[in-house]
């Protein structure tokens, strides 16, 4: 099928022809004719990089009245970067519509400037949810003439906590509008939006729900806490010419990984929310132009990345929510190109891989961590391949070539090759000359083992700590995980068993992270109350499942670990839209990942409030 068969305006066909559009993508082929008919609301299920912007953008430009200066269409996207990208694309499509005005409205930019542009008249507004709510409240945008609404990457907007904003926006819009909702996945909240705010919907999909593109290969490497970064380096070195995106869980981890890569002479930079918008824009310009070939980013910061030629996506840690993996991996394999999605996982995360395989309906292949010899061989062969195809035209004309050839005539061919390798790879070869085999998983002991009593015993590779917050402080395991991870800069898969008590709790962390946890939580506070953390041995008498004689002797020590008193503020300390739960085996995703569960209120599921627990739930003051 060709674009000429859709019945699009000649000016649109001329513009996209100049952009190189020839054959529509699968989602374009399905959405464009249905949207042009205008009889139904549309739910479009497709991955990033499949041409969604043109799927809704081309019909919009055709159906909007460019002679009217009223707002007729609003497109909502989750991030500033995506908002700007959509605006740029629509302006290119409408090149031959001189009266068409498309205005971006997003945070981090001058409100006055955006307001002035709107006052001049705009048929199409592309906005982020927060700024759009602000403008609606200020009365800067009038929607009485609105005909079309597009929600792009709806699942991402909900993951970012924009549900209330979307409810407000949708409730202010004319019911007669046509609504299009695009999403890579279809969790319950997206389905709820469709049910409450859309009518006579038709679902158009380019594949199975909640799945990834067919041209993406999914690989994983088994690592432990001490080898994770070294394995990352080996992956990068084993893929010469890599143009990759590395995902980290926290801003701190993102910055640390990027800095370590820079110190090791990799062409890498970080992208996360702690950076100013000016710095983020600069980093993205370099990445898009390929003057930067490795970008280390958080999930939120990477949501506006629209680059078609990323060769590899590397999950330094698995995402908190399994659906997020689909968005991460969707950054590669775009525009019909092949891509590779790589995950670094610990031996305790095999259950999470199984969950991902079920969700994506794709096979994940374990890959052997390359040895030093493998890497050196790959790098040298890559150099030879480049030598075989290099253009010698200009070099042959160079006046200095005779002198160079004369100087090299002193050596044999083998000596010239060896010296060339030495000049280019001596440091590289030296680094990997004594590289260890990182595939020996026999050295990685099991984190836990079940005993006949049904309890758990910490493995040798885990350290156990006491923390002075328990269920009486109205928190649950998820809140505790977030407190530890955000302050200590560790990822949730580096945590082990979490054992919550009434006045305090115990948690485990990979041995190599112990010092980092103690340092990170040293000055931490929760609602103004200091966090106290120490080795679990100092509270050994209170540990369940321990040896009875030790428990009777030690009792419950008072002193520096004594709880400082009940907290008067019962409001939640952490706001989140995540619904994951930690299992007693050390982590993983719950099967109800689409549901929103507050951190503290679900007492029926908390063992601390069970009838068997010796502590009884008390009324709040």
VEXNUDO-441336 format. One record per residue (C-alpha): residue in one letter; x, y, z. Coordinates in steps of 0.5 Angstrom, whole numbers, padded with zeros to 4 digits, always signed. Layout:
<sites>
AXYZ/...
</sites>
This chain:
<sites>
X+0000+0000+0000/X+0002+0007-0001/X+0001+0014+0002/X-0003+0016-0004/X-0008+0011-0003/X-0011+0014+0003/X-0014+0020+0000/X-0009+0025+0003/X-0008+0032+0001/X-0003+0034-0004/X+0000+0039+0000/X+0001+0033+0005/X+0004+0028+0000/X+0009+0033-0003/X+0011+0035+0004/X+0012+0027+0006/X+0015+0026+0000/X+0021+0031+0001/X+0022+0027+0008/X+0023+0021+0004/X+0016+0017+0006/X+0015+0012+0001/X+0011+0006+0004/X+0007+0007+0011/X+0009+0003+0017/X+0004-0002+0020/X+0001+0002+0025/X+0000+0008+0020/X-0003+0003+0015/X-0009+0001+0020/X-0010+0008+0024/X-0010+0013+0018/X-0016+0011+0014/X-0020+0010+0020/X-0018+0016+0023/X-0020+0020+0016/X-0027+0017+0017/X-0028+0020+0023/X-0033+0015+0026/X-0030+0012+0032/X-0025+0013+0038/X-0018+0009+0037/X-0014+0005+0041/X-0007+0004+0038/X-0003-0001+0041/X+0004+0000+0038/X+0012+0000+0040/X+0016+0007+0040/X+0019+0008+0033/X+0013+0005+0029/X+0011+0011+0026/X+0005+0013+0031/X+0006+0021+0030/X+0005+0020+0022/X-0001+0016+0024/X-0005+0021+0028/X-0001+0027+0025/X-0002+0027+0018/X-0010+0026+0018/X-0010+0031+0024/X-0007+0036+0019/X-0012+0034+0013/X-0018+0035+0018/X-0016+0041+0022/X-0019+0048+0019/X-0012+0052+0018/X-0017+0058+0016/X-0019+0058+0023/X-0015+0061+0029/X-0019+0057+0034/X-0015+0051+0038/X-0018+0044+0034/X-0013+0039+0037/X-0009+0037+0043/X-0004+0032+0043/X-0001+0030+0050/X+0005+0027+0051/X+0009+0025+0057/X+0016+0029+0057/X+0018+0036+0054/X+0023+0032+0049/X+0017+0028+0046/X+0013+0034+0046/X+0018+0038+0042/X+0019+0032+0037/X+0012+0031+0036/X+0011+0039+0034/X+0017+0039+0030/X+0015+0033+0026/X+0008+0036+0025/X+0011+0042+0023/X+0015+0038+0017/X+0008+0035+0015/X+0004+0042+0015/X+0010+0045+0011/X+0005+0047+0005/X+0000+0050+0010/X+0002+0057+0011/X-0004+0058+0016/X-0003+0052+0020/X+0000+0054+0027/X+0003+0048+0032/X+0005+0051+0039/X+0008+0046+0044/X+0006+0048+0051/X+0011+0044+0056/X+0015+0046+0063/X+0022+0048+0064/X+0020+0054+0059/X+0017+0061+0059/X+0010+0061+0061/X+0009+0068+0058/X+0013+0066+0051/X+0008+0060+0050/X+0002+0064+0052/X+0004+0070+0047/X+0004+0064+0042/X-0003+0062+0043/X-0006+0069+0043/X-0003+0069+0036/X-0008+0063+0034/X-0006+0056+0034/X-0010+0050+0031/X-0006+0045+0034/X-0003+0044+0041/X+0002+0039+0043/X+0003+0039+0051/X+0005+0036+0057/X+0000+0034+0062/X+0003+0039+0068/X+0003+0045+0064/X-0003+0044+0060/X-0007+0043+0067/X-0003+0050+0069/X-0006+0053+0062/X-0013+0051+0063/X-0013+0054+0070/X-0010+0060+0068/X-0015+0061+0062/X-0010+0061+0057/X-0013+0055+0053/X-0020+0055+0051/X-0023+0048+0048/X-0030+0050+0046/X-0028+0049+0039/X-0024+0042+0040/X-0025+0037+0036/X-0019+0032+0037/X-0015+0029+0043/X-0009+0025+0042/X-0006+0021+0048/X+0001+0019+0046/X+0005+0014+0050/X-0001+0014+0055/X+0002+0008+0059/X+0008+0012+0060/X+0004+0018+0063/X+0000+0014+0068/X+0007+0011+0070/X+0010+0018+0071/X+0004+0019+0076/X-0001+0024+0071/X-0007+0020+0072/X-0010+0026+0076/X-0008+0031+0071/X-0011+0027+0065/X-0017+0026+0069/X-0018+0034+0070/X-0016+0035+0063/X-0021+0030+0060/X-0026+0032+0064/X-0026+0039+0061/X-0026+0037+0054/X-0032+0037+0050/X-0035+0030+0050/X-0037+0031+0042/X-0029+0030+0041/X-0026+0024+0037/X-0020+0021+0042/X-0014+0017+0040/X-0010+0014+0045/X-0003+0011+0043/X+0000+0006+0048/X+0006+0001+0048/X+0002-0003+0053/X-0005-0004+0056/X-0005-0004+0064/X-0011-0004+0067/X-0010+0004+0068/X-0010+0005+0061/X-0016+0001+0060/X-0020+0005+0065/X-0018+0011+0062/X-0021+0008+0055/X-0027+0006+0059/X-0029+0012+0062/X-0027+0018+0057/X-0028+0014+0050/X-0034+0012+0046/X-0035+0007+0040/X-0027+0005+0040/X-0024+0001+0035/X-0017-0002+0037/X-0012-0002+0032/X-0005-0006+0034/X+0001-0008+0030/X+0002-0014+0034/X+0000-0018+0041/X-0001-0014+0047/X+0005-0012+0051/X+0010-0015+0047/X+0016-0012+0044/X+0018-0011+0036/X+0020-0018+0032/X+0027-0015+0030/X+0029-0014+0037/X+0034-0020+0040/X+0033-0021+0048/X+0040-0023+0051/X+0042-0023+0059/X+0048-0024+0062/X+0049-0027+0069/X+0053-0022+0074/X+0054-0021+0082/X+0055-0014+0085/X+0062-0014+0085/X+0062-0016+0077/X+0057-0012+0074/X+0061-0006+0072/X+0066-0010+0069/X+0061-0014+0065/X+0058-0008+0063/X+0065-0006+0060/X+0066-0012+0057/X+0060-0012+0053/X+0062-0005+0051/X+0069-0007+0048/X+0066-0013+0045/X+0061-0009+0041/X+0066-0004+0037/X+0062+0002+0034/X+0056+0001+0039/X+0051+0006+0039/X+0048+0005+0046/X+0043+0007+0051/X+0044+0004+0058/X+0039+0004+0063/X+0040+0005+0071/X+0035+0005+0076/X+0037+0012+0080/X+0039+0018+0078/X+0045+0017+0083/X+0047+0010+0080/X+0046+0014+0073/X+0051+0019+0074/X+0056+0014+0078/X+0056+0009+0072/X+0057+0015+0067/X+0063+0018+0071/X+0066+0011+0071/X+0066+0010+0064/X+0069+0017+0063/X+0074+0015+0067/X+0076+0009+0063/X+0076+0013+0057/X+0069+0011+0054/X+0065+0016+0050/X+0059+0017+0055/X+0055+0022+0059/X+0049+0021+0064/X+0042+0024+0063/X+0038+0024+0069/X+0033+0029+0072/X+0038+0032+0077/X+0041+0036+0071/X+0039+0042+0068/X+0035+0043+0062/X+0040+0046+0058/X+0045+0040+0060/X+0040+0035+0058/X+0039+0039+0051/X+0046+0039+0050/X+0047+0032+0052/X+0041+0030+0047/X+0044+0034+0041/X+0051+0030+0042/X+0047+0023+0042/X+0043+0025+0036/X+0049+0027+0032/X+0053+0021+0034/X+0058+0025+0037/X+0056+0021+0043/X+0056+0014+0043/X+0054+0012+0050/X+0048+0015+0054/X+0047+0013+0061/X+0040+0015+0063/X+0034+0014+0068/X+0027+0011+0065/X+0024+0018+0066/X+0030+0022+0063/X+0030+0017+0057/X+0022+0018+0055/X+0023+0023+0050/X+0029+0020+0046/X+0027+0019+0039/X+0033+0016+0036/X+0032+0011+0030/X+0039+0008+0030/X+0041+0006+0037/X+0044-0001+0036/X+0044-0004+0043/X+0040-0002+0050/X+0043-0005+0056/X+0039-0006+0063/X+0044-0004+0068/X+0039-0007+0073/X+0032-0009+0071/X+0027-0004+0071/X+0022-0004+0077/X+0016-0006+0073/X+0016-0011+0068/X+0012-0007+0063/X+0018-0002+0063/X+0022-0007+0060/X+0018-0006+0054/X+0019+0001+0053/X+0027+0001+0055/X+0028-0005+0049/X+0023-0001+0044/X+0029+0004+0044/X+0033+0000+0039/X+0030-0004+0033/X+0026+0002+0031/X+0025+0004+0023/X+0025-0004+0021/X+0032-0004+0024/X+0035-0010+0028/X+0037-0009+0035/X+0039-0012+0041/X+0037-0011+0048/X+0041-0014+0054/X+0040-0015+0061/X+0045-0016+0067/X+0042-0020+0072/X+0044-0023+0079/X+0042-0031+0080/X+0036-0029+0084/X+0033-0025+0079/X+0031-0031+0074/X+0024-0031+0076/X+0024-0024+0074/X+0026-0026+0067/X+0021-0031+0067/X+0016-0026+0068/X+0019-0022+0063/X+0019-0028+0058/X+0011-0029+0059/X+0010-0021+0058/X+0013-0020+0052/X+0012-0027+0049/X+0020-0027+0047/X+0025-0032+0049/X+0031-0029+0053/X+0038-0032+0051/X+0043-0033+0056/X+0050-0030+0053/X+0057-0032+0056/X+0061-0026+0059/X+0066-0025+0054/X+0073-0027+0056/X+0079-0022+0055/X+0082-0026+0049/X+0075-0026+0046/X+0075-0018+0046/X+0082-0017+0044/X+0080-0022+0038/X+0074-0018+0036/X+0077-0011+0037/X+0083-0013+0032/X+0078-0016+0027/X+0074-0010+0027/X+0080-0006+0025/X+0082-0011+0020/X+0075-0010+0017/X+0075-0003+0017/X+0082-0003+0013/X+0079-0008+0008/X+0074-0002+0006/X+0077+0004+0007/X+0078+0009+0002/X+0085+0010+0000/X+0084+0015-0006/X+0086+0021-0002/X+0092+0018+0002/X+0095+0015-0005/X+0095+0023-0007/X+0099+0025-0001/X+0106+0027-0002/X+0109+0024+0004/X+0107+0017+0003/X+0113+0016-0001/X+0117+0018+0005/X+0113+0013+0010/X+0113+0007+0005/X+0121+0008+0005/X+0121+0008+0013/X+0117+0002+0013/X+0121-0002+0008/X+0126-0003+0014/X+0121-0008+0017/X+0118-0014+0014/X+0110-0015+0013/X+0109-0018+0019/X+0113-0013+0023/X+0109-0008+0020/X+0103-0011+0022/X+0105-0013+0029/X+0107-0005+0031/X+0101-0003+0028/X+0097-0007+0033/X+0102-0005+0038/X+0101+0002+0037/X+0093+0002+0037/X+0092-0004+0042/X+0098-0004+0047/X+0094-0001+0053/X+0088-0005+0051/X+0091-0012+0050/X+0095-0010+0057/X+0088-0009+0061/X+0085-0016+0058/X+0092-0020+0059/X+0090-0022+0066/X+0082-0022+0065/X+0079-0027+0070/X+0073-0031+0067/X+0067-0028+0070/X+0062-0034+0068/X+0064-0038+0074/X+0057-0038+0077/X+0060-0044+0082/X+0063-0038+0086/X+0056-0034+0087/X+0053-0038+0093/X+0046-0038+0094/X+0043-0032+0097/X+0038-0036+0101/X+0036-0043+0103/X+0030-0046+0106/X+0030-0050+0113/X+0025-0055+0115/X+0023-0050+0120/X+0021-0046+0114/X+0025-0040+0115/X+0031-0037+0112/X+0038-0036+0113/X+0042-0031+0110/X+0048-0033+0105/X+0055-0032+0106/X+0054-0026+0100/X+0049-0022+0104/X+0050-0017+0110/X+0044-0016+0115/X+0042-0010+0118/X+0037-0007+0123/X+0033+0000+0122/X+0029+0003+0127/X+0023+0004+0123/X+0017-0002+0123/X+0010-0003+0122/X+0008+0002+0128/X+0011+0007+0123/X+0005+0006+0118/X+0010+0004+0113/X+0011-0003+0109/X+0016-0007+0105/X+0015-0002+0099/X+0016+0004+0103/X+0022+0001+0106/X+0026-0001+0100/X+0025+0006+0097/X+0028+0009+0103/X+0034+0005+0103/X+0035+0005+0095/X+0034+0013+0094/X+0038+0015+0100/X+0044+0009+0099/X+0044+0009+0092/X+0043+0002+0091/X+0038-0002+0087/X+0032-0006+0089/X+0035-0012+0086/X+0041-0012+0091/X+0037-0012+0097/X+0035-0019+0100/X+0030-0021+0105/X+0026-0016+0109/X+0023-0018+0116/X+0019-0012+0118/X+0017-0012+0126/X+0013-0007+0130/X+0018-0002+0132/X+0024-0004+0127/X+0026-0008+0122/X+0031-0012+0119/X+0034-0012+0111/X+0039-0015+0107/X+0044-0012+0102/X+0049-0015+0098/X+0056-0016+0102/X+0059-0011+0097/X+0054-0005+0098/X+0054-0005+0106/X+0059+0001+0106/X+0055+0004+0101/X+0048+0003+0105/X+0051+0005+0112/X+0054+0012+0109/X+0048+0013+0105/X+0043+0012+0111/X+0047+0016+0116/X+0044+0023+0115/X+0037+0020+0112/X+0031+0022+0115/X+0024+0020+0115/X+0019+0026+0117/X+0024+0029+0121/X+0026+0023+0125/X+0033+0021+0124/X+0034+0014+0121/X+0038+0009+0125/X+0042+0003+0121/X+0047-0002+0124/X+0049-0009+0124/X+0043-0014+0125/X+0048-0017+0130/X+0047-0012+0135/X+0040-0013+0135/X+0040-0021+0135/X+0036-0022+0141/X+0030-0020+0137/X+0031-0024+0130/X+0026-0029+0129/X+0028-0036+0127/X+0035-0035+0131/X+0038-0040+0136/X+0033-0040+0142/X+0039-0040+0147/X+0042-0033+0144/X+0035-0030+0144/X+0034-0032+0151/X+0041-0029+0153/X+0041-0022+0149/X+0033-0020+0150/X+0032-0013+0147/X+0037-0009+0148/X+0036-0001+0150/X+0040+0005+0148/X+0042+0007+0141/X+0038+0003+0137/X+0032+0004+0142/X+0026+0007+0138/X+0025+0015+0139/X+0018+0015+0139/X+0011+0014+0135/X+0011+0019+0129/X+0005+0024+0130/X+0004+0025+0122/X+0000+0019+0119/X+0001+0021+0112/X+0004+0017+0107/X+0012+0019+0106/X+0013+0017+0099/X+0008+0018+0093/X+0009+0013+0088/X+0005+0010+0083/X+0008+0003+0083/X+0005-0003+0085/X+0011-0008+0086/X+0012-0012+0092/X+0018-0015+0095/X+0018-0022+0097/X+0021-0025+0102/X+0026-0029+0098/X+0029-0022+0096/X+0025-0018+0091/X+0021-0019+0084/X+0015-0017+0081/X+0008-0018+0084/X+0003-0021+0079/X-0002-0015+0080/X+0003-0010+0077/X-0002-0006+0074/X-0006-0004+0080/X-0004+0002+0085/X-0003+0000+0092/X-0001+0005+0097/X+0005+0003+0101/X+0002+0003+0108/X-0005+0002+0108/X-0006-0006+0106/X-0005-0008+0113/X-0009-0015+0111/X-0003-0017+0107/X+0002-0015+0112/X+0005-0020+0117/X+0006-0015+0122/X-0002-0015+0123/X-0003-0022+0123/X-0007-0025+0129/X-0001-0029+0130/X+0004-0023+0131/X+0005-0022+0138/X+0004-0014+0137/X-0003-0012+0136/X-0005-0006+0132/X-0006+0000+0136/X-0011+0006+0135/X-0008+0012+0132/X-0007+0018+0137/
</sites>
